[in-house]
Amino acid sequence: MPYIEPGKYVCYAFSFTGGALLKWFTDHLTGGAYPAEDIFMAEPTGLLVLPHFSGAATPYMDSGSKGAIIGLTLSHTQRDIYYALMEGVCFEMRLNMDCLNHAGIRFESLRAAGGGANSRVWMQMKADILNLPVTALQSVEAGAVGSAMTTGVAIGLFDDLRSAAKIFVQEKETYCPRAEMHEKYNKIYEKYKKLYPAVRPLA
């Protein structure tokens, strides 16, 4: 898509679910209570979650795709499912990132905004799965901040977006990937890549 600066473009990579998936879980399966988070997860859950609860966005753009939770046993707990939903969203991000990498777009770090950026577990999980530093930003409403920045430039309050960003974009905390956790998640990710082709014919 064309960017606001002439000659530059934005490549969208997005999912229809994220925080909404966790809200669905707490609203319907826990009575509104979020499971206690523990930043130091010892192991991945081992569950596979296809987070297409509202259809699939990029790279599939398939509105007919459905969500799935694979690998449940009697030993799994409410907390396991909650964390697995987080993992599924992160694996979908990894899938999109791999597509962009294949197209020649490389990342050195990522920034996270919105309500999910307040979850230290989720931020660390993203760093581990994506194998990139992920920085949470102070502002929850990234869209509103971006609108304020572009408006400020348009009316001459700032010389350019970089000047506006120095004021509006404030970093909160950076989460660095842990090599041992990335290796564990990588093994699960190889299975995750097969999940959509396996589940889609059944939906």
PyMOL commands that set and color helices and strands:
alter all, ss='L'
color gray80, all
select helices_A, chain A and resi 19-29+78-102+115-118+120-130+142-154+161-168+179-192+195-202
alter helices_A, ss='H'
color red, helices_A
select strands_A, chain A and resi 48-50+68-70+110-112+134-137+171-175
alter strands_A, ss='S'
color yellow, strands_A
deselect
rebuild
show_as cartoon
